[in-house]
């Protein structure tokens, strides 16, 4: 059975998981800002030891490619690449927004036959990284960096139910509060445990990244700001 390590560092949640072809084995995560640099490798070591494996048992490393935090993604991909080089195993990438959508669908109880899933990752101020899937995970709107206002997603919200979730969804909740078609799922954030299905399928298909040249999906270029600047 393919033993995979999963790394999720695209947002505030620092998360690692182990899986095999039967599914999730275990997950360790902590939802706290700015801990990826100090905690990620510690969590990996703890997870491996806790489940009586060794790093040499790993057959691939799967890492969330984004979109998301520039710093978090860079740290996660750097750790994943380092392990792949050291262990001579392949690198797999997973989509952060797709993983969030799968988490959301699992929480929807007694929903309508047709609806839209709108994962959102905070991109500061009133901007989010987002895309739209239907209930069958077909991509309806491509990934964008979108500024939220009263007209956002109006063409979709007019005719069917939309579920908003992720750490960027709170920006919509006040703007769309009177919209009868808008629903919000709280407490969802990117997790390594949600990446298992996609990563295992890619492993079986040998859909691997070029470890030397792989880069995260930053979506926007990173801009340095002076301290205190808005």
C-alpha positions as CSV (number, residue, x, y, z in Angstrom):
1,X,0.0,0.0,0.0
2,X,1.4,3.4,-1.0
3,X,2.4,5.4,2.1
4,X,2.1,9.1,1.4
5,X,2.9,12.1,3.4
6,X,0.7,15.1,2.9
7,X,1.6,18.7,3.7
8,X,-0.8,21.6,3.9
9,X,0.6,25.1,4.5
10,X,-1.4,27.4,2.3
11,X,-3.1,29.2,5.1
12,X,-2.9,29.6,8.9
13,X,-3.4,25.9,9.5
14,X,-0.1,24.0,9.7
15,X,-1.2,20.5,8.8
16,X,0.5,17.1,8.0
17,X,-1.1,13.7,7.3
18,X,-0.3,10.1,6.4
19,X,-2.3,8.0,4.1
20,X,-2.2,4.7,2.2
21,X,-4.4,3.3,-0.5
22,X,-7.1,2.6,2.1
23,X,-7.3,6.3,3.0
24,X,-6.3,8.6,5.9
25,X,-4.1,7.1,8.6
26,X,-3.5,10.0,10.9
27,X,-3.2,13.8,10.9
28,X,-1.5,16.4,13.1
29,X,-2.4,20.1,12.7
30,X,-2.4,23.4,14.5
31,X,-4.5,26.4,13.4
32,X,-2.2,29.2,14.5
33,X,-0.6,32.0,12.5
34,X,3.1,32.1,11.6
35,X,4.1,28.7,12.9
36,X,4.9,26.9,9.7
37,X,8.6,27.6,9.8
38,X,9.1,26.2,13.3
39,X,6.3,23.6,13.5
40,X,6.1,21.8,10.1
41,X,9.1,19.6,10.3
42,X,8.4,18.9,14.0
43,X,4.9,17.7,13.1
44,X,6.2,15.5,10.4
45,X,8.7,13.8,12.7
46,X,6.0,13.4,15.4
47,X,3.5,11.9,12.9
48,X,5.9,9.4,11.5
49,X,7.1,8.3,14.9
50,X,3.5,8.2,16.4
51,X,2.4,5.7,13.7
52,X,5.5,3.5,13.9
53,X,6.9,4.4,10.5
54,X,10.2,5.7,9.3
55,X,10.8,8.4,6.6
56,X,12.3,5.7,4.4
57,X,8.8,4.0,4.3
58,X,7.3,7.0,2.4
59,X,6.6,6.4,-1.3
60,X,5.7,10.0,-2.2
61,X,5.2,13.4,-0.7
62,X,2.0,15.4,-1.6
63,X,1.9,19.1,-1.0
64,X,-0.8,21.7,-1.4
65,X,0.1,23.9,-4.3
66,X,-2.2,26.8,-3.4
67,X,-3.4,29.4,-4.0
68,X,-2.8,30.9,-0.5
69,X,-0.2,32.5,1.6
70,X,3.1,33.2,-0.2
71,X,5.2,32.4,2.8
72,X,3.2,29.4,3.9
73,X,3.3,27.8,0.4
74,X,7.0,28.5,0.0
75,X,7.8,26.8,3.3
76,X,5.6,23.8,2.6
77,X,7.0,23.2,-0.9
78,X,10.5,23.7,0.3
79,X,10.1,21.0,3.0
80,X,8.3,18.7,0.5
81,X,11.1,19.1,-2.1
82,X,13.8,18.5,0.5
83,X,12.1,15.2,1.6
84,X,11.7,14.1,-2.1
85,X,15.3,14.7,-2.9
86,X,16.6,13.1,0.3
87,X,14.4,10.0,0.0
88,X,14.5,9.8,-3.9
89,X,10.7,9.7,-4.1
90,X,8.2,11.6,-6.3
91,X,6.5,14.9,-5.5
92,X,2.7,15.3,-5.9
93,X,0.7,18.5,-5.8
94,X,-2.9,19.0,-4.7
95,X,-5.3,21.9,-5.2
96,X,-6.1,23.9,-2.1
97,X,-9.5,25.1,-3.2
98,X,-10.6,21.7,-4.5
99,X,-9.7,20.1,-1.1
100,X,-11.8,22.8,0.7
101,X,-14.7,22.1,-1.6
102,X,-14.6,18.4,-0.7
103,X,-14.6,19.3,3.0
104,X,-17.6,21.5,2.5
105,X,-19.7,19.0,0.6
106,X,-19.2,16.5,3.4
107,X,-20.8,18.9,5.8
108,X,-23.9,19.8,3.7
109,X,-26.9,18.0,5.1
110,X,-30.2,17.9,3.3
111,X,-29.1,20.4,0.7
112,X,-30.8,21.1,-2.7
113,X,-30.3,18.7,-5.6
114,X,-28.2,21.4,-7.3
115,X,-25.9,24.0,-5.7
116,X,-22.6,25.7,-6.1
117,X,-19.5,25.4,-3.8
118,X,-17.4,28.5,-3.4
119,X,-14.2,28.0,-1.4
120,X,-12.5,31.2,-0.3
121,X,-9.0,31.8,1.0
122,X,-8.2,35.2,2.6
123,X,-6.0,37.4,0.5
124,X,-6.1,40.5,2.8
125,X,-8.5,43.5,2.8
126,X,-11.6,42.6,0.9
127,X,-9.9,40.2,-1.5
128,X,-10.1,36.5,-1.7
129,X,-8.7,33.6,-3.7
130,X,-11.7,31.7,-5.0
131,X,-13.3,29.6,-7.7
132,X,-16.7,27.9,-8.1
133,X,-17.6,24.2,-8.4
134,X,-21.0,22.6,-8.8
135,X,-22.2,19.8,-6.6
136,X,-20.4,17.3,-8.8
137,X,-17.0,19.2,-8.4
138,X,-17.1,20.4,-12.0
139,X,-15.3,23.7,-12.3
140,X,-17.8,26.5,-13.1
141,X,-15.6,29.5,-12.6
142,X,-11.8,29.5,-12.7
143,X,-9.5,30.5,-9.8
144,X,-9.2,34.2,-9.4
145,X,-8.1,36.9,-6.9
146,X,-11.5,38.6,-6.4
147,X,-12.4,41.8,-4.5
148,X,-15.7,41.2,-2.7
149,X,-18.6,43.7,-3.1
150,X,-22.4,43.5,-3.4
151,X,-22.1,42.5,-7.1
152,X,-19.7,39.6,-6.5
153,X,-21.0,36.3,-8.0
154,X,-24.4,38.0,-8.8
155,X,-24.9,35.9,-11.9
156,X,-24.6,32.7,-9.9
157,X,-26.4,33.8,-6.7
158,X,-29.5,34.9,-8.7
159,X,-30.6,31.5,-9.6
160,X,-29.2,28.9,-7.2
161,X,-27.9,28.2,-3.8
162,X,-24.3,28.9,-3.1
163,X,-22.2,27.7,-0.2
164,X,-19.3,29.9,0.9
165,X,-16.6,28.6,3.2
166,X,-12.9,29.0,4.0
167,X,-11.1,31.7,6.0
168,X,-12.1,34.3,3.3
169,X,-15.8,33.6,3.5
170,X,-16.4,36.0,6.4
171,X,-15.9,38.9,4.0
172,X,-19.0,37.8,2.1
173,X,-21.2,37.1,5.1
174,X,-21.9,40.8,5.8
175,X,-22.1,41.7,2.2
176,X,-24.5,38.9,1.2
177,X,-26.4,38.8,4.5
178,X,-29.8,39.4,2.9
179,X,-29.3,37.1,0.0
180,X,-31.6,34.1,0.3
181,X,-29.4,32.0,-1.9
182,X,-26.2,32.4,0.1
183,X,-25.2,30.0,2.8
184,X,-22.0,30.0,4.9
185,X,-20.2,27.0,6.4
186,X,-18.0,28.0,9.3
187,X,-14.9,26.4,10.7
188,X,-13.5,25.0,7.4
189,X,-9.8,25.6,6.6
190,X,-7.3,23.8,4.4
191,X,-6.2,20.5,5.9
192,X,-3.7,17.8,4.8
193,X,-6.4,15.2,5.7
194,X,-8.6,16.6,2.8
195,X,-5.8,16.1,0.2
196,X,-5.7,12.3,0.6
197,X,-8.1,11.3,-2.2
198,X,-6.6,13.5,-4.9
199,X,-3.0,12.6,-3.9
200,X,-3.6,8.9,-3.9
201,X,-5.3,9.0,-7.3
202,X,-2.4,11.0,-8.7
203,X,0.1,8.5,-7.2
204,X,-1.7,5.6,-8.9
205,X,-1.7,7.5,-12.2
206,X,2.0,8.4,-11.7
207,X,1.0,12.0,-12.1
208,X,4.1,13.5,-10.5
209,X,5.6,17.0,-10.5
210,X,9.1,17.8,-11.7
211,X,10.7,18.3,-8.2
212,X,13.4,20.6,-9.5
213,X,11.1,23.0,-11.2
214,X,7.8,22.8,-9.4
215,X,6.6,26.1,-7.9
216,X,3.4,26.8,-5.9
217,X,0.4,28.5,-7.5
218,X,0.9,31.9,-5.8
219,X,-1.8,33.5,-8.1
220,X,-0.4,36.9,-7.3
221,X,3.2,38.2,-7.1
222,X,4.4,38.7,-3.5
223,X,4.7,42.4,-2.7
224,X,7.0,43.5,0.2
225,X,5.4,46.2,2.4
226,X,7.0,48.6,4.8
227,X,6.2,48.1,8.4
228,X,3.0,50.0,9.2
229,X,1.9,50.4,5.6
230,X,-1.7,49.6,4.7
